[in-house]
């Protein structure tokens, strides 16, 4: 006959469980050095797709604030839009 577990046993007494340390096991410092956190837009798989609505809106706003309306082109792809956004932000000291 198998021995029954003690009625006062708790989950923390299970030797297979580790106590919660309070730390996030997937914190950014654990990311692989070649992860996609910062990737060159030219290397984006979806970089040739049309820019997103958010990119278009942000690029239009930045181009107006930078007094550079030619920087906005509604036919840009995602990668080129990202590069122009970065260039305008740098130009404006952002």
N, C-alpha and C positions, 0 to 999 in steps of 0.2 A: 504494500500500500504506500502511495506517495505521500510525502510529508507536506502538509498545507503551509502556505506562507503565514507568517506572523500577522495578526490583524493590526499590529502597530507599525508594520513596515511602511516606509515611505518610498516614493520614487527616487529620492536622492540616494537611497541606499543601494540602488541598482548599480553594480560595478561597471556596466556598459555605458552609463550616462555620464556626461561631463557636466559639471556645474556651469551655469550661464556666467560668462565673464563680463557681460555688459558691453563688449566691443563688437563692432560690425565686422564679420569675417570677410566682407567684400569691400572693404574701404579702398579708396583710390590708390593708396600707396602699394596695394597688392596687385595692381593692374600690370599686365605684361608691358615691357618697355616698348614693344611695337604694336600696342593696342591702337584702336581707332579714336582715342580721345582727341588727338590733334593730328589730323591727316591733311596732307596737301590736297586742295580741291582737284588738282589734275589727276589724282589717284582715286577719286571717288568712283564707285561703280555706277552710281546714278547721276554723275556729273553732267552727262550730256542731255538729261531730261530738262524740260522747261523749268525756269525758276519757280519757286513756290509763291503763293500769294503773299506770304509773310515776307519773303525776300523782296518781292516787287514793291511792297508798301514801304519797307524799311529803306530800300535803295532810293526810292523816289523822295522820301523825306530827307535822307542824307544829302542827296544831290541838290535839293532845294536849299537846305541849310548851308551847304558849302558853296552856293552860288555857282554850281557846275551842272546845269541841266542836261548837258550832253552825256554825263555819266550814267543817266538812266536810259535804258533801252529795253522796251518790253519784250524783245525777242531773245534776250540772254538766256543761256542755260544755267543750271544750278551752280556749276563750278565758276563760271565767269562772273555771275552775280555775287558770289561769295568773295571773289578776289576784288571786285569793285567796291563792295561794302567795306572790306578791310582797308583798301587804299583810301577811301573817303574818311573813314574813322581816323586813320593815321594823319591825314591831311588836316583834320580838324582837331587833332590833339586828344582824341578820345582813347 
